[in-house]
């Protein structure tokens, strides 16, 4: 049985003449199939090449399909073939040659994906706990050596994360307060319970909306910026340079960000909640005729002060978690721009998810406090 091969000749006009020889079948070609296909590729694209396959001893549909595709799915006068071979190509011309690969369902794929996600989560958890441990070690070091505290970086992060966030947090808080006030006014008016708008807005904003709104804003604004900043330092090898010079990256990069945002977060909660209450009071005044003075004088009598304490504590914890996650994902950035964008996105999504989970736990654990 002759192996599959081809021979190139030149006619009188100097045009190539491709002659196929031997057994052209999937079984006989075996590993030479891809090699022959690649070798013939330049001649497939030449419209002046003459093809002669009459001396092919055996031609199956697999090899014929390759030739058929190379010839542009048509037979013309450049191609010489036997009647039997012509029948094969006539059959191929009646078929839909858009090959569709039907993969067998892999029943273990979901389990493998779950295992991969589990391993990735365990690696993230390990690195996160390691970062948390190193952070507390640096805090203890700073307590023993106060002169080493990065005061300049700390104050800069307070300004970037706190002061510059005041306008946007006030605007969003005020607008959300107005929206909630209008919606609740419509419902309470139907039941003649206008006065209870103070209870609902006060408890909802001070206890839940203020901390949550602050956390989401911080995660999307400051958290993403921190991840991107540390990620760029990883890409430009500034983090490695700090280590080479014997400077702790946790002390100089992570600690100021964590302490700065954790310190300023309760103030942002108080600021956002105040503006939300002002927006709600404006809606109550317009829709229900409740004066601003009555709204804010009646507010402390229906909302216990412990709710404000819970709000500030949640703000403190949210700020710490958001910043730590931002630094965690920033330090995991690899030296390429794709990793930087993915880590920034993951930082924001993970931080918001973590904040929601922590808030749900707080709601369950403190369900009997201040209500």
C-alpha positions in Angstrom: 0.0 0.0 0.0 1.6 3.2 -1.2 1.8 6.1 1.3 0.1 9.4 0.5 2.3 11.8 -1.3 2.3 14.5 -4.0 4.5 15.6 -6.8 5.0 19.0 -8.3 5.7 19.4 -12.0 5.8 22.5 -14.3 4.0 22.5 -17.6 5.2 24.2 -20.8 3.9 27.6 -19.6 5.7 27.2 -16.3 2.6 26.7 -14.3 2.7 24.2 -11.4 1.0 20.9 -11.9 0.2 19.1 -8.6 -0.1 15.3 -8.9 -1.4 13.3 -5.8 -0.3 9.7 -5.4 -0.9 6.8 -3.0 -3.5 6.2 -0.4 -5.4 9.4 0.6 -7.5 8.3 3.5 -7.8 9.2 7.2 -6.4 5.8 8.3 -3.4 5.8 5.9 -2.5 9.4 6.4 -2.5 9.2 10.2 0.1 11.7 11.5 1.1 12.9 8.0 -2.4 14.4 7.5 -1.6 17.8 8.9 1.8 17.9 7.3 0.5 17.2 3.8 -2.4 19.7 4.4 0.1 22.4 5.3 2.4 21.6 2.4 -0.5 21.9 -0.1 -1.8 25.1 1.4 0.2 27.5 -0.9 -1.1 25.7 -4.0 -4.7 25.9 -2.8 -4.6 29.6 -3.0 -3.0 29.8 -6.5 -5.8 29.9 -9.1 -3.4 28.8 -11.9 -2.4 25.5 -10.4 -3.6 22.3 -12.2 -4.5 19.4 -10.0 -4.4 15.7 -11.0 -5.7 13.1 -8.5 -6.5 10.3 -11.0 -3.5 8.3 -9.7 -4.7 8.3 -6.1 -5.3 4.7 -5.2 -7.8 5.4 -2.4 -9.7 8.6 -1.5 -12.1 8.7 1.4 -14.4 11.6 2.4 -12.1 12.9 5.1 -9.2 13.6 2.6 -11.7 14.7 -0.1 -13.2 17.2 2.4 -9.8 18.8 2.9 -9.2 19.0 -0.9 -12.8 20.3 -1.4 -12.3 23.1 1.1 -8.9 24.0 -0.4 -10.4 24.3 -3.8 -13.1 26.7 -2.6 -15.8 24.0 -2.6 -16.0 23.8 -6.4 -14.6 21.6 -9.2 -13.5 23.3 -12.4 -11.4 22.4 -15.5 -8.1 22.8 -13.5 -8.9 19.6 -11.6 -8.5 16.1 -13.2 -10.3 13.2 -11.4 -11.9 9.9 -12.1 -15.7 9.3 -12.2 -15.6 7.6 -8.8 -13.8 10.5 -7.3 -16.2 12.9 -9.0 -19.1 11.1 -7.2 -17.4 11.8 -3.8 -17.0 15.5 -4.5 -20.6 15.6 -5.9 -21.8 14.2 -2.6 -19.7 16.8 -0.7 -21.2 19.6 -2.8 -24.7 18.6 -1.5 -23.6 18.6 2.1 -23.4 21.6 4.5 -19.6 21.8 4.9 -19.8 24.2 7.9 -18.3 21.7 10.3 -19.8 21.8 13.8 -18.0 20.0 16.6 -20.4 18.4 18.9 -18.6 17.8 22.2 -19.7 15.1 24.4 -21.0 16.5 27.7 -18.4 16.4 30.4 -20.2 15.5 33.6 -17.1 16.2 35.7 -16.7 19.7 34.4 -18.9 21.4 37.0 -17.1 19.5 39.7 -13.7 20.5 38.3 -14.8 24.1 38.1 -16.0 24.0 41.7 -12.6 22.5 42.8 -10.8 25.2 40.9 -12.9 28.0 42.5 -12.3 26.3 45.9 -8.5 26.3 45.5 -8.6 30.0 44.3 -10.7 31.0 47.3 -8.3 29.2 49.6 -5.3 30.9 48.1 -7.0 34.3 48.5 -8.0 33.5 52.1 -4.4 32.4 52.9 -2.9 35.6 51.4 -5.6 37.8 53.1 -4.9 36.3 56.5 -1.2 36.7 55.9 -1.7 40.3 55.0 -3.8 40.8 58.1 -1.2 39.2 60.3 1.6 41.4 58.9 -0.6 44.5 59.3 -1.1 43.8 63.0 2.6 43.2 63.4 3.4 46.5 61.9 0.8 48.2 64.2 2.5 46.7 67.2 5.9 47.9 65.8 4.6 51.4 65.4 3.1 51.4 69.0 6.6 50.5 70.2 8.4 52.9 67.9 6.0 55.9 67.4 8.6 57.8 65.4 8.3 55.2 62.6 4.6 56.0 62.1 4.1 57.1 58.5 2.3 60.3 59.4 2.6 62.0 56.0 1.1 59.0 54.2 -1.6 58.7 56.8 -2.7 62.3 56.5 -2.5 62.1 52.7 -4.9 59.1 52.7 -7.3 60.9 55.1 -7.5 63.7 52.6 -7.8 61.5 49.5 -10.3 59.0 51.0 -12.2 61.3 53.3 -12.1 65.0 52.4 -12.3 64.6 48.6 -15.3 62.2 49.1 -17.4 64.8 51.0 -19.1 66.4 48.0 -20.1 63.2 46.2 -21.3 61.5 49.4 -23.3 64.5 50.4 -24.9 64.8 47.0 -25.8 61.1 46.8 -27.0 61.0 50.4 -29.2 64.0 49.9 -30.8 62.7 46.6 -31.4 59.3 48.1 -33.0 60.8 51.2 -35.3 62.9 48.9 -36.3 59.8 46.9 -37.0 57.7 50.0 -38.9 60.6 51.6 -41.2 60.9 48.6 -41.9 57.2 48.3 -42.7 56.8 52.0 -44.8 60.0 52.1 -47.1 58.5 49.5 -47.7 55.3 51.5 -47.9 56.9 54.9 -50.4 59.5 53.8 -52.8 56.7 52.6 -52.9 55.4 56.2 -52.9 58.8 57.9 -49.6 58.0 59.6 -47.7 61.0 58.4 -45.7 61.4 61.6 -44.1 57.9 61.3 -42.0 59.1 58.4 -39.6 60.4 61.0 -39.3 56.9 62.6 -38.8 55.2 59.3 -36.3 57.6 57.8 -34.4 58.1 61.0 -34.0 54.4 61.7 -33.4 53.3 58.1 -30.9 56.0 57.3 -29.0 56.1 60.6 -28.8 52.4 61.2 -28.6 51.0 57.6 -28.5 53.3 54.7 -25.7 55.7 56.0 -23.1 53.0 56.6 -24.0 51.0 53.5 -24.0 54.0 51.2 -20.7 55.1 52.6 -19.2 51.6 52.1 -20.3 51.3 48.5 -19.0 54.7 47.7 -15.7 54.1 49.3 -15.3 50.6 47.7 -16.1 52.0 44.2 -14.1 55.2 44.7 -11.2 54.9 47.2 -11.0 51.1 47.1 -10.5 50.9 43.4 -8.0 53.7 43.4 -6.0 52.0 46.1 -6.0 48.7 44.2 -4.9 50.5 41.0 -2.2 52.5 42.8 -0.7 49.4 44.5 -1.1 47.4 41.2 0.8 50.0 39.2 3.5 49.9 41.9 3.7 46.2 41.3 3.8 46.6 37.5 6.6 49.2 37.7 8.4 47.1 40.4 8.3 49.9 43.0 7.1 47.3 45.6 10.1 45.2 44.9 12.4 48.2 45.1 11.0 49.0 48.6 11.8 45.4 49.7 15.3 45.7 48.1 16.0 48.8 50.1 14.9 47.2 53.3 11.7 49.2 53.6 8.6 47.4 54.8 5.9 47.6 52.1 3.2 46.9 54.7 4.4 49.8 56.9 4.8 52.3 54.0 2.0 51.3 51.6 -0.7 49.3 53.3 -0.7 50.6 56.9 -1.4 54.3 56.0 -4.2 53.4 53.7 -5.9 51.0 56.1 -5.6 53.4 59.1 -6.5 56.4 57.1 -9.7 55.1 55.7 -10.7 53.3 58.9 -10.2 56.6 60.8 -12.2 58.7 58.4 -15.0 56.1 57.7 -17.2 56.9 60.8 -17.1 60.6 59.9 -18.2 59.8 56.3 -21.0 57.8 57.8 -22.1 60.7 60.0 -21.8 63.1 57.0 -23.7 60.9 54.6 -26.5 60.1 57.1 -26.9 63.8 57.9 -27.4 64.8 54.3 -29.7 61.8 53.7 -31.9 63.0 56.7 -31.9 66.5 55.3 -33.1 65.2 52.0 -35.8 63.1 53.7 -36.8 66.1 55.8 -37.2 68.2 52.7 -39.5 65.5 51.1 -41.5 65.3 54.3 -41.9 69.0 54.4 -43.1 69.3 50.8 -45.3 66.2 50.8 -46.6 66.0 54.3 -46.1 69.6 55.6 -43.8 68.4 58.4 -41.4 71.3 59.4 -37.7 70.9 59.5 -37.6 71.9 63.2 -40.2 69.3 64.2 -38.5 66.6 62.1 -35.1 67.0 63.8 -36.6 67.7 67.3 -38.8 64.6 67.1 -36.0 62.4 65.6 -34.0 61.8 68.9 -37.2 60.7 70.7 -38.0 57.9 68.2 -34.5 56.8 67.2 -32.3 55.6 70.2 -28.8 56.8 70.4 -27.5 53.2 70.3 -28.5 53.1 66.6 -26.0 55.9 65.9 -23.3 54.0 67.8 -24.0 50.9 65.7 -23.8 53.0 62.6 -20.4 54.4 63.5 -19.1 50.9 64.5 -20.3 49.5 61.2 -18.7 52.4 59.3 -15.4 51.7 61.2 -15.5 48.0 60.3 -16.6 48.6 56.7 -13.7 51.1 56.1 -11.2 48.6 57.5 -12.5 45.7 55.4 -12.8 47.7 52.2 -9.2 49.0 52.5 -7.7 45.7 53.5 -9.4 44.0 50.5 -8.2 46.8 48.2 -4.6 46.4 49.4 -4.9 42.6 49.1 -5.9 42.6 45.5 -3.4 45.3 44.7 -0.5 43.2 46.0 -1.7 40.3 43.9 -1.4 42.2 40.6 0.9 40.5 38.1 3.2 42.6 35.9 0.6 43.1 33.1 -2.2 45.5 32.4 -4.9 42.8 32.1 -4.1 41.6 35.6 -4.3 45.2 36.9 -7.8 45.7 35.4 -9.1 42.3 36.6 -7.8 42.9 40.2 -9.3 46.4 40.3 -12.7 45.0 39.3 -12.4 42.0 41.7 -11.5 44.4 44.5 -14.6 46.5 44.1 -17.0 43.5 43.7 -15.5 41.6 46.6 -15.5 44.6 48.9 -19.2 45.4 48.2 -20.1 41.7 48.7 -18.2 41.5 51.9 -19.8 44.7 53.2 -23.3 43.3 52.4 -22.5 40.1 54.2 -21.2 41.9 57.3 -24.2 44.2 57.3 -26.5 41.2 57.2 -24.6 39.6 60.1 -24.9 42.8 62.1 -28.6 43.0 61.4 -29.1 39.5 62.8 -26.8 39.9 65.8 -28.2 43.3 66.8 -31.9 42.7 65.9 -33.0 43.4 69.5 -30.9 46.5 70.0 -32.2 50.0 69.5 -35.5 48.9 67.8 
